[in-house]
Amino acid sequence: MLLSLAERSSEVSQQRATPRPPKAAGIAARFDANLPFQLTDEQTTVGGKSATT
């Protein structure tokens, strides 16, 4: 079992994610707009950075 988990972990770590640049009217923007509070400047900054990496 441990060997198969290690093999799977190795396989997954070699996969690359497809970049998904944020859209002005995308799902993240709609989510943020529906929050019951205002995001701070810091939260907005971090959200923008994580969306581009």
PLY file of the C-alpha trace (Angstrom):
ply
format ascii 1.0
element vertex 53
property float x
property float y
property float z
element edge 52
property int vertex1
property int vertex2
end_header
0.00 0.00 0.00
2.76 2.47 0.92
4.59 1.68 -2.29
1.51 2.41 -4.41
0.95 5.68 -2.53
4.56 6.68 -3.12
4.26 5.83 -6.82
1.04 7.82 -7.13
2.59 10.77 -5.33
5.55 10.69 -7.69
3.26 10.59 -10.74
1.10 13.46 -9.52
4.07 15.65 -8.65
5.25 15.42 -12.28
1.93 16.65 -13.71
1.57 20.28 -14.71
-1.54 22.36 -14.13
-3.17 24.30 -16.94
-2.97 28.05 -16.29
-6.38 29.63 -15.81
-5.95 33.42 -15.88
-8.64 35.27 -13.92
-11.47 36.90 -15.86
-13.12 40.18 -14.88
-16.52 38.48 -14.71
-15.23 35.04 -13.82
-16.27 32.74 -11.01
-13.76 34.18 -8.53
-15.00 37.73 -9.15
-18.61 36.62 -8.71
-17.67 34.76 -5.52
-15.91 37.83 -4.09
-18.86 40.07 -5.02
-21.25 37.82 -3.09
-19.24 37.73 0.13
-21.13 39.24 3.08
-18.14 41.47 3.84
-15.64 43.66 2.01
-12.24 42.16 1.27
-9.27 44.04 2.70
-6.58 45.39 0.39
-4.26 42.63 1.61
-6.80 39.90 0.81
-7.31 41.32 -2.66
-3.53 41.45 -3.22
-3.01 37.87 -2.09
-5.96 36.68 -4.19
-4.48 38.34 -7.25
-1.07 36.81 -6.65
-2.40 33.29 -6.11
-4.53 33.55 -9.25
-1.50 34.26 -11.42
0.78 31.51 -10.13
0 1
1 2
2 3
3 4
4 5
5 6
6 7
7 8
8 9
9 10
10 11
11 12
12 13
13 14
14 15
15 16
16 17
17 18
18 19
19 20
20 21
21 22
22 23
23 24
24 25
25 26
26 27
27 28
28 29
29 30
30 31
31 32
32 33
33 34
34 35
35 36
36 37
37 38
38 39
39 40
40 41
41 42
42 43
43 44
44 45
45 46
46 47
47 48
48 49
49 50
50 51
51 52
